[in-house]
Amino acid sequence: MIIPMVKYTFLVYHHEYVNFLANLRDMGMVHIVEKKGAVSDDIRDQMQYIAKVEKALRQLRKLNPDAEIPKSTKNIELGKALYEEFDEIESSLEHQRQQLVALQKEFNEVEPWGYFTSENIKQLANNGIAVHFYTAASRQYNPEWETQYALSEINNIGGYVYFVIFANSDEEINIQAEEVRMHDKSLQLLEQQKKSIEENITTSLERIDEMSKQHFGEIENYYHSLLESLAYDKTLLNTSSEANDKLKILEGWLPTEKEGILEEQLNSQGIVYLAQKPTKEDSVPVLLKNNKFASKFEVIGELYALPKYGELDLTPFYAPFYMLFFGFCLGDAGYGILMSIVALFAHRKVSKELKPILMLVFYLGLATILFGLIGGTFFGISLYDVGFSFYSDLQLMLKANNTNINNVLFYSSIALGGIQIMFGMVLKAINECKVFGWKLALGTIGWIFLIIGLITIYGLKTQAVLPEATLNILQYVVLGIGGFMILVLNNLTRNPLINIGAGLWDTYNMVTGMLGDLLSYIRLFAVGISSAILGFVFNSLALSVSGSIIGVFFMIIILIVGHSINIFMSSLGAFVHPMRLIFVEFYKNAGFSGGGKKYNPFRKIVQ
């Protein structure tokens, strides 16, 4: 559900404003209303700098993702100094890596010529002897050149001959080879420079690694202090001044459940304030509050959009569906058990922020176990073929009804889709009644009545519960009432003729769209069956090499690597495809509009 909000306007004497903001930040409950376009150049600079610090934290965390973060000191200056050192090291590393690339290029050019010094060449030149460096393809190299000139072959690498010719300074050399201009630096000097840069890079990387292990907390604390400072400056920017700057006015949103706490503090400080209920024109922040189960799925919804303030929070309604859809897609009891165990074990080790994510993984693991048992798959092994009595009896029962478990799962995916679509339409009707009133919800109610009515009559016909003539009359009644609500009563605030036109267009969209929506749910079966087939393939491949002791070793390697790949790929598909069904099919049929802004109170971050 979405927590109701109340809008507060604070009127504060300018001498008391600094203390007021400090107290407001300590309470950490009020979401400050931002003025349109209220972003100064200073704020932009701060945001860019904070983004750089955040990037540095991500880099440091990536080096040691499993390391326990040591307790940090509250010395912000230390954190700032450490970050600036890190930033300087990073800049230096970038420069050194560029130097190393350029040096490596020079090294590769000089290396085939071996060790020499430019001083030797200069000494020969002073004595009237010029040294010419040449390269030629092996097939173009002419041995007769050795008799014509004072030639010395240096190297023969990669199909090329590297050689030098010693000649008098005025002597002309006429050969079909490419003369090379030699570098002033010798190979020995390049090796020394290359080694020096590599040592500097190693030292810098060791220092960064040390920071990630021992000083991550200090830099993170500095980052939080920057966020606090930014929030404070933005609050000042969103403050209005009246009465020749003597009066400061600030607006903010507060959850209604915390009104008493805030007003008690304001009254004790003698702050003048005004509380108002939100209007339709207000951009109200959204704070979700759900039960322990549904709250774990809020992170899924936030990947798309938060609900708009005033509409239904769909989190508790899509949470069970997402859990079932994930289990349907992954569909292996062994994988589900592994997921659940890992999630429970890691839940004790991770930070408070990550615990809800791991509980979500645990719930998804339970759904995977359920559908793995239904589908009869355990680490790629078909339980229907193993010989368990339960699965043997179930297989015989399905065969007697001219079907099998794959057909059952196929039609189950469509049935689940139909249930979710209808459930979404019911929620849409409730949401329309809540936001716009019942007069604008009759069209949606008409569709629900029509679809459920026709499905019910079809079921009664197949079971022959009532005479067919009676059912035909009921069918016409359902079509008449449903059609009248869809075509004429879809919006009681408009002209009936406009309603008919809008109703016909809505009918076209509903008929074509619902069929496509329903077929989209077949992906649940397709992803699930592909996961099972891939697991079976890895098992077959492993068994095919298990004929000896060495074969058993390779069999274990194939099983571990193969099922690891399958778990990763199938889990990714099981995560994405149900999300697509929720965000597209379910949200559309539920009339979800979204666009809510997350409740983010002005609060103290550095403790």
C-alpha positions in Angstrom: 0.0 0.0 0.0 1.0 3.6 -0.4 1.4 5.6 2.8 -0.8 8.7 3.0 1.1 11.9 3.0 0.5 15.4 4.4 2.1 18.6 3.1 3.7 20.9 5.6 4.6 24.6 5.1 7.1 25.9 7.6 7.5 29.6 8.4 10.8 30.3 10.2 12.5 33.5 11.4 15.8 33.8 9.5 18.0 33.8 12.7 16.5 30.5 13.7 16.6 28.9 10.2 20.0 27.2 10.5 19.0 25.5 13.8 15.6 24.6 12.4 17.2 22.8 9.4 19.6 21.0 11.7 16.7 19.7 13.8 14.7 18.8 10.7 17.7 16.8 9.4 18.1 15.0 12.7 14.5 13.9 12.7 14.9 12.6 9.1 11.2 12.5 8.3 10.4 15.4 5.9 10.7 15.1 2.1 11.5 18.6 0.8 9.5 20.0 -2.0 11.8 20.9 -4.9 11.1 24.1 -6.9 11.0 23.6 -10.7 14.4 24.5 -12.2 16.0 25.0 -8.8 19.4 23.6 -9.7 22.3 26.0 -9.5 25.7 25.6 -11.1 27.1 24.9 -7.6 24.6 22.0 -7.1 25.5 20.6 -10.5 29.2 20.7 -9.6 28.6 19.0 -6.3 26.5 16.2 -8.0 29.3 15.6 -10.6 31.9 15.4 -7.8 29.7 13.0 -5.8 29.3 10.9 -8.9 33.1 10.6 -9.1 33.3 9.6 -5.4 30.6 7.0 -5.9 32.4 5.6 -8.9 35.5 5.3 -6.8 33.6 3.4 -4.1 32.2 1.0 -6.7 35.7 0.3 -8.0 37.1 -0.3 -4.5 34.1 -2.6 -3.6 34.6 -4.6 -6.8 38.2 -5.4 -5.8 37.0 -7.1 -2.6 33.3 -7.7 -2.9 33.2 -10.3 -0.1 35.5 -8.5 2.3 34.0 -7.3 5.6 34.0 -3.5 5.7 36.0 -2.3 8.7 34.5 0.2 11.1 35.2 3.7 9.9 36.2 6.7 11.9 34.1 9.8 11.9 37.0 11.8 10.6 35.6 13.2 7.4 38.9 14.9 6.5 40.6 11.5 6.6 38.1 10.1 4.2 38.5 13.1 1.9 42.3 12.8 1.9 42.0 9.0 1.1 39.6 9.7 -1.8 41.9 12.4 -3.1 44.8 10.0 -2.9 42.8 7.4 -4.7 41.8 9.9 -7.4 45.5 10.9 -7.8 46.6 7.3 -8.0 43.9 6.6 -10.7 45.0 9.6 -12.8 48.6 8.5 -12.4 47.7 4.9 -13.4 46.0 6.1 -16.5 49.0 8.2 -17.5 51.4 5.4 -16.7 49.4 2.8 -18.7 49.4 5.2 -21.7 53.2 5.6 -21.3 53.5 1.8 -21.1 51.6 1.3 -24.3 53.8 3.8 -26.1 56.9 2.3 -24.6 55.9 -1.2 -25.6 55.5 0.0 -29.2 59.0 1.4 -29.1 60.3 -1.8 -27.4 58.7 -4.0 -30.1 60.4 -1.9 -32.8 63.9 -1.9 -31.2 63.9 -5.5 -29.8 64.7 -7.3 -33.1 67.9 -5.2 -33.4 69.3 -6.4 -30.1 71.4 -4.4 -27.7 73.2 -1.4 -28.9 73.7 2.2 -27.8 73.3 5.4 -29.8 76.8 6.4 -28.5 78.4 3.5 -30.5 76.7 4.7 -33.7 77.8 8.3 -33.1 81.4 7.1 -32.5 81.4 5.2 -35.8 79.9 8.3 -37.5 82.7 10.5 -36.1 85.1 8.1 -37.7 83.4 8.4 -41.1 81.4 5.1 -40.9 77.6 5.3 -41.3 75.4 2.5 -39.9 72.3 1.8 -42.0 69.4 -0.4 -40.6 67.3 -2.4 -43.1 64.5 -4.9 -43.1 63.4 -7.2 -45.9 61.0 -10.1 -46.3 62.9 -13.4 -46.2 62.0 -14.3 -49.8 63.3 -10.8 -51.0 66.6 -11.0 -49.1 69.5 -11.4 -51.6 72.6 -13.1 -50.1 74.7 -11.4 -52.8 74.3 -8.2 -50.8 76.7 -9.7 -48.3 79.5 -9.7 -50.9 78.7 -6.2 -52.1 78.5 -4.4 -48.8 79.8 -4.8 -45.2 76.5 -6.4 -44.1 75.7 -8.1 -40.9 72.5 -10.0 -40.3 71.0 -9.2 -36.8 67.8 -11.2 -36.7 65.3 -13.3 -38.7 61.8 -13.1 -37.1 58.3 -13.5 -38.5 59.4 -13.9 -42.1 61.6 -10.7 -42.0 65.4 -10.3 -42.0 66.8 -7.5 -39.9 70.4 -6.5 -41.0 72.8 -3.5 -40.9 75.2 -2.2 -43.5 78.4 -0.4 -42.5 79.5 2.1 -45.2 81.5 5.2 -45.7 79.5 8.4 -45.0 79.5 9.3 -48.7 78.9 5.7 -50.0 75.6 5.1 -51.9 73.7 1.8 -51.1 71.4 0.4 -53.8 69.4 -2.6 -52.5 65.7 -3.6 -52.6 65.1 -3.3 -48.8 63.4 -0.8 -46.5 65.7 1.4 -44.5 64.6 1.9 -40.9 65.2 5.0 -38.8 66.5 3.7 -35.5 65.4 5.1 -32.2 67.7 7.0 -30.0 66.8 4.8 -27.0 68.6 1.5 -26.7 66.9 -1.8 -25.9 68.5 -1.8 -22.4 67.2 1.7 -21.6 63.7 0.8 -22.8 63.7 -2.3 -20.7 64.7 -0.3 -17.6 62.0 2.3 -18.3 59.4 -0.4 -18.9 60.3 -2.2 -15.7 60.2 1.1 -13.7 56.7 1.9 -15.0 55.4 -1.7 -14.4 56.8 -1.5 -10.8 55.1 1.9 -10.2 51.8 0.4 -11.6 52.1 -2.6 -9.3 52.8 -0.3 -6.3 49.8 1.8 -7.1 47.5 -1.2 -7.5 48.7 -2.6 -4.2 47.9 0.7 -2.5 44.4 0.7 -4.1 43.9 -2.8 -2.9 45.0 -1.8 0.6 42.4 1.0 0.5 39.6 -1.3 -0.5 40.4 -3.6 2.5 41.3 -1.1 5.2 39.9 2.3 4.3 36.7 1.7 2.4 34.6 2.8 5.4 36.4 6.2 5.7 35.8 7.0 2.0 32.2 5.8 2.2 31.7 8.0 5.2 33.1 11.0 3.2 30.7 10.1 0.4 27.8 10.2 2.8 28.9 13.5 4.2 28.9 14.9 0.6 25.3 13.6 0.2 24.3 15.4 3.4 25.9 18.6 2.3 24.2 18.4 -1.1 20.8 17.7 0.5 21.4 20.7 2.8 22.3 23.0 -0.1 19.4 21.8 -2.1 17.1 22.5 0.9 18.5 26.1 1.1 17.9 26.4 -2.7 14.3 25.3 -2.3 13.7 27.8 0.5 11.7 30.9 -0.2 12.3 34.3 1.4 9.7 36.9 2.3 9.5 40.1 4.3 12.9 41.4 3.2 14.6 38.0 3.8 13.4 38.0 7.5 11.0 35.1 6.9 12.1 31.7 5.5 9.4 29.4 3.9 10.0 25.7 3.3 7.6 23.0 2.1 7.8 19.3 2.7 5.9 16.0 2.7 5.5 13.8 5.7 3.8 10.4 6.2 0.6 11.0 8.2 1.6 8.3 10.7 4.5 10.6 11.8 2.5 13.8 12.2 2.4 13.7 15.9 6.2 13.3 16.3 6.9 16.2 13.9 4.3 18.6 15.4 5.5 17.9 18.9 9.1 18.9 17.9 7.8 22.0 16.0 5.7 23.2 18.9 8.6 22.8 21.3 10.8 25.0 19.0 8.0 27.5 18.5 7.9 27.0 14.7 4.9 28.2 12.8 3.6 25.6 10.3 0.6 24.8 8.1 -0.5 21.2 7.4 -2.5 20.5 4.2 -3.9 17.4 2.5 -2.5 16.7 -1.0 -4.4 18.0 -4.1 -4.5 16.5 -7.6 -2.0 19.1 -8.7 0.6 18.2 -6.1 3.6 15.9 -7.0 3.4 13.8 -3.9 6.3 11.4 -3.0 5.5 7.7 -2.7 6.4 5.6 0.3 5.4 1.9 0.1 4.5 -0.2 3.1 3.7 -3.9 2.6 3.8 -7.1 4.6 6.9 -9.1 5.1 6.3 -11.2 2.0 5.2 -8.5 -0.5 7.8 -6.0 0.6 10.6 -8.2 -0.7 9.1 -7.7 -4.2 9.1 -3.9 -4.1 12.6 -3.9 -5.7 11.1 -5.6 -8.7 8.5 -2.9 -9.2 11.0 -0.1 -8.7 12.9 -1.4 -11.7 10.0 -0.2 -13.8 8.3 2.6 -12.0 6.7 3.5 -8.6 3.0 3.9 -8.6 1.5 7.3 -8.8 0.3 8.7 -5.5 -3.4 8.0 -5.1 -3.5 4.8 -7.3 -3.2 1.2 -6.1 0.1 -0.2 -5.1 0.2 -3.4 -7.2 3.2 -4.9 -5.3 1.1 -7.3 -3.1 -0.9 -8.3 -6.1 1.9 -9.2 -8.5 4.2 -10.7 -5.9 2.6 -14.2 -5.8 2.4 -14.2 -9.6 6.0 -13.2 -10.1 7.1 -15.9 -7.6 5.1 -18.6 -9.4 6.2 -17.4 -12.9 9.9 -17.6 -11.8 9.4 -21.1 -10.5 7.6 -22.1 -13.7 10.5 -20.8 -15.9 13.4 -22.3 -13.9 11.4 -25.4 -13.0 14.1 -27.6 -11.5 13.7 -28.9 -7.9 17.4 -29.3 -7.5 18.2 -25.8 -8.6 15.4 -24.5 -6.3 16.9 -26.3 -3.2 20.3 -25.0 -4.0 19.0 -21.4 -4.4 17.1 -21.6 -1.1 20.1 -23.0 0.9 22.5 -20.4 -0.5 20.1 -17.6 0.2 19.5 -18.7 3.8 23.2 -19.2 4.4 24.2 -15.8 2.9 21.3 -14.0 4.6 23.3 -14.2 7.9 26.5 -12.8 6.4 25.3 -9.8 4.3 24.5 -6.2 5.3 21.0 -5.2 6.3 20.3 -3.6 2.9 20.9 -6.9 1.1 18.9 -9.2 3.4 15.5 -8.5 1.7 17.1 -9.4 -1.7 18.3 -12.8 -0.3 14.9 -13.4 1.2 13.4 -12.7 -2.3 15.8 -15.3 -3.7 14.7 -17.7 -1.0 11.0 -17.3 -2.0 11.9 -17.7 -5.7 13.8 -20.9 -4.7 10.7 -22.3 -3.0 8.6 -21.7 -6.1 11.3 -23.4 -8.2 11.1 -26.4 -6.0 7.3 -26.5 -6.3 7.3 -26.4 -10.1 10.4 -28.7 -10.3 8.4 -31.3 -8.4 5.3 -30.8 -10.6 7.4 -31.0 -13.8 9.4 -33.8 -12.4 12.9 -32.4 -12.9 15.8 -32.6 -10.4 19.2 -31.3 -11.7 18.2 -32.3 -15.2 17.0 -35.7 -14.2 13.4 -36.6 -15.2 11.7 -38.0 -12.1 9.0 -39.5 -14.3 11.7 -41.8 -15.8 13.5 -42.8 -12.6 10.7 -45.1 -11.4 9.3 -43.4 -8.3 5.8 -44.8 -7.7 4.1 -41.4 -7.4 5.4 -40.2 -10.8 4.8 -43.5 -12.4 1.1 -43.5 -11.3 0.8 -39.9 -12.4 2.3 -40.6 -15.8 -0.2 -43.5 -16.3 -3.1 -41.3 -15.2 -2.1 -38.6 -17.7 -1.6 -41.2 -20.5 -5.0 -42.6 -19.8 -6.4 -39.1 -20.5 -4.4 -38.8 -23.7 -2.0 -36.2 -22.4 1.4 -35.8 -20.6 3.0 -33.5 -18.1 4.3 -31.2 -20.9 0.8 -30.6 -22.2 -0.4 -30.0 -18.7 2.3 -27.4 -18.1 1.6 -25.8 -21.5 -2.0 -25.2 -20.8 -1.2 -24.3 -17.2 0.9 -21.4 -18.4 -2.0 -20.1 -20.5 -4.4 -20.6 -17.6 -2.1 -18.7 -15.3 -2.0 -15.9 -17.8 -5.7 -15.8 -18.1 -6.1 -15.6 -14.3 -3.6 -12.8 -14.0 -5.2 -10.8 -16.9 -8.6 -11.0 -15.3 -7.2 -10.2 -11.9 -5.5 -7.2 -13.4 -8.8 -6.0 -14.9 -10.5 -6.3 -11.5 -7.8 -4.2 -10.0 -8.2 -1.7 -12.8 -11.9 -1.3 -12.0 -11.1 -0.9 -8.3 -8.4 1.7 -9.1 -10.7 3.6 -11.4 -13.3 3.7 -8.7 -10.7 4.9 -6.3 -9.1 7.6 -8.5 -11.9 8.7 -10.8 -15.1 7.4 -9.3 -17.5 4.6 -10.2 -19.0 6.6 -13.2 -15.7 6.1 -15.1 -15.2 2.4 -14.1 -18.4 1.0 -15.6 -16.7 0.2 -18.9 -14.1 -2.0 -17.2 -16.7 -3.6 -15.0 -18.7 -4.4 -18.1 -15.7 -6.2 -19.6 -15.2 -8.2 -16.4 -18.9 -9.1 -16.3 -18.9 -10.1 -20.0 -15.7 -12.3 -19.9 -16.5 -14.1 -16.7 -20.1 -14.5 -17.7 -19.3 -16.1 -21.0 -16.6 -18.4 -19.5 -19.1 -19.5 -16.9 -21.8 -20.2 -19.5 -19.4 -22.2 -21.6 -18.4 -24.3 -18.6 -22.1 -25.0 -17.8 -22.6 -26.0 -21.4 -19.8 -28.5 -21.4 -21.1 -30.0 -18.1 -24.7 -29.9 -19.3 -25.9 -28.6 -15.9 -28.8 -26.6 -17.3 -30.9 -26.9 -20.5 -29.2 -25.5 -23.5 -32.2 -23.1 -24.2 -31.8 -21.6 -20.7 -28.1 -21.2 -21.2 -28.6 -19.5 -24.6 -31.0 -17.0 -22.9 -28.4 -16.3 -20.2 -25.7 -15.9 -22.8 -27.8 -13.2 -24.6 -28.5 -11.5 -21.2 -24.7 -11.4 -20.4 -23.9 -10.1 -23.9 -26.6 -7.5 -23.6 -25.7 -6.2 -20.2 -22.0 -6.4 -20.8 -22.2 -4.8 -24.2 -24.4 -1.9 -22.9 -22.0 -1.1 -20.1 -19.0 -1.3 -22.5 -20.5 0.7 -25.4 -22.9 3.2 -23.7 -22.0 3.5 -20.0 -18.2 3.5 -20.2 -18.1 7.1 -19.1 -21.2 8.7 -17.7 -19.7 12.2 -17.9 -19.7 12.1 -21.7 -22.2 12.2 -24.5 -23.6 8.6 -25.1 -22.7 8.9 -28.9 -19.1 9.6 -28.0 -19.2 6.7 -25.6 -20.4 4.4 -28.4 -17.4 5.4 -30.6 -15.0 5.1 -27.7 -16.5 1.7 -26.8 -16.2 0.3 -30.3 -12.5 1.4 -30.3 -12.0 -0.2 -26.9 -13.6 -3.4 -28.1 -11.2 -3.6 -31.0 -8.2 -3.1 -28.8 -9.5 -5.5 -26.2 -10.2 -8.4 -28.6 -6.9 -8.0 -30.4 -4.8 -7.2 -27.4 -6.1 -9.8 -25.0 -5.3 -12.7 -27.4 -1.8 -11.4 -27.8 -1.4 -10.9 -24.0 -2.7 -14.5 -23.4 -0.2 -16.0 -25.9 2.6 -14.1 -24.2 2.3 -16.4 -21.2 3.4 -19.4 -23.3 6.9 -18.1 -22.7 6.7 -19.5 -19.2 6.4 -23.0 -20.6 9.0 -22.4 -23.3 11.7 -21.1 -20.9 11.0 -23.9 -18.4 11.3 -26.7 -20.9 14.5 -25.2 -22.4 16.0 -25.2 -18.9 15.0 -28.9 -18.4 16.4 -29.9 -21.8 19.7 -28.1 -21.2 20.1 -29.9 -17.8 19.3 -33.2 -19.5 21.9 -32.6 -22.2 24.7 -31.9 -19.6 23.8 -35.0 -17.7 23.9 -37.1 -20.9 27.2 -35.6 -21.9 28.7 -36.3 -18.4 27.5 -39.9 -18.5 29.0 -40.5 -21.9 32.6 -40.0 -20.5 32.1 -41.9 -17.3 33.6 -45.2 -18.4 36.8 -45.0 -16.3 38.4 -43.3 -13.3 39.6 -40.4 -15.4 36.2 -40.4 -17.1 34.5 -40.1 -13.7 36.7 -37.0 -13.0 35.7 -35.4 -16.3 32.1 -36.4 -15.6 32.1 -34.4 -12.3 33.7 -31.4 -14.1 31.1 -31.5 -16.8 28.2 -31.7 -14.3 29.5 -28.9 -12.1 30.4 -26.6 -15.0 27.3 -27.5 -17.1 24.8 -27.1 -14.4 26.4 -23.9 -13.3 26.0 -22.5 -16.8 22.4 -23.7 -16.9 21.6 -22.2 -13.5 23.0 -18.9 -14.6 21.3 -18.7 -18.0 18.0 -20.2 -16.9 17.9 -18.0 -13.8 18.5 -14.9 -15.9 15.6 -15.9 -18.2 13.4 -16.8 -15.2 14.1 -13.3 -13.8 13.5 -11.3 -17.0 10.5 -13.0 -18.7 8.2 -12.9 -15.6 9.2 -9.3 -15.2 8.1 -8.6 -18.7 4.8 -10.3 -18.2 4.2 -8.2 -15.0 5.3 -4.9 -16.5 3.6 -5.3 -19.9 0.6 -7.6 -19.7 -0.4 -7.3 -16.0 0.3 -3.5 -15.6 -1.6 -2.7 -18.9 -4.7 -4.7 -17.9 -4.5 -3.3 -14.4 -4.5 0.2 -15.7 -1.2 1.1 -14.0 0.0 4.6 -14.8 3.1 4.9 -12.6 5.5 7.9 -12.5 5.7 8.2 -8.7 8.7 9.9 -7.1 10.3 8.0 -4.2 9.9 9.4 -0.7 13.4 10.6 0.2 13.5 12.5 3.5 15.9 15.2 4.4 18.0 13.2 6.9 21.4 12.7 8.5 23.4 10.0 6.8 26.7 10.1 8.6 26.2 8.7 12.1 
